[in-house]
Amino acid sequence: MSDILRLLVLFCGIGFVLMVFVLLVKRKINERNSLLWLVGAFIILVLSIAPNTLQVLAEVFDVDYPPSLLFLFSTLIMLLIVLYQSLQISVLQEHLRELTQQIAVDRTRVNIHTKNSSNDKGEN
Amino acid sequence: MSDCLIIIPAHNEEKNIGRVLSELKKQYPRMDILVVDDGSVDSTAAVVEREQVLLISLPYNLGYGGALQTGYKYAVNAGYCCVIQFDADGQHDPCDIGTILELLEEKKWDIVLGSRFLGKSSYRVGFVKMFAIRTFRLLIKLTTGVRITDPSSGLQGLSYRTFTYYAGLGRYPSDYPDADVLIQMLLSGYSICEFPANIRDRDSGKSMHNGIKPLYYGLKMLVSICVVLLRKKSGGGVNNE
């Protein structure tokens, strides 16, 4: 890996960590969700500081072309993150539906109660 | 307040809902009727308000199952003993409600289905839809041993224990409750019976199963049925307690 590329990857990693922290501070992402992205940023940082790590891992897994190992791992991690997000979206959809229904039911009951009360007052 | 509540989910049914409600009110003046307006963009809610029946207006379209579940939640809160589902498109005959009430209250069935394919009904179904219905019939028969001719029927009567179960969080599909729900309930010991319903042609409006929806619907249902069977196998069936 050339020095320029190392520097670029290092800046990307630092930028990524900073971005996640900025989002955390602005409450755009919660701590739980930020963990996965911070782990991703940490991996980018390790690879930029010690590019030989990938070489060592490729030898362990008997992979001739080290970058392909990186692509495999990154794809798997992305899949995992997307699956986790789908899971969260499903849970949120279920909760949103429950809330919508509950509000609609309560509002109808309040309307009926108000109507009945005003009818009673009218009779009195 | 009556013991039984008629729940009518309605989505953009301004042309049909008025006639449906007048017929129901004429035949069953003492029964409570609840229309769940499922985020209609036409004047469905205004028509319903003129008819002086109960109305729940959902702020956005939750889907057929979501609208029905809203009705079940209302029925649980208000303390009804049974509910009857009735479609807003005018295809169901109000005379069938008497049969449902009899089967629910006297024969004590948990779920009563009005079948389009029993008796003398002249209801015609397209090839794709009929293929799907036949497949679901077969799946219900294979998994539960019970013969249901019309698992997609929108005309249903539900006992107290059934609709209180359906009203719970995550217990009822938001889009198309169908064979998956029936299999789940049958495997959990709920009793289901069918009677020949008189189904009429709809005057106007669109069926919710059109375009490429039947394909999505069929695939989704197959996945749903697999999940129901897996849940049952792992001991996670219906639990009312």
Interface residues (C-beta under 8 A of the other chain):
Chain A: E94 R97 E98 T100 Q101 Q102 I103 A104 V105 R107 T108 R109 I112
Chain B: V36 L54 L55 I56 S57 L58 P59 Y60 L62 G66 Q69 T70 K73 Y74 N77 A78 L169 G170 S174
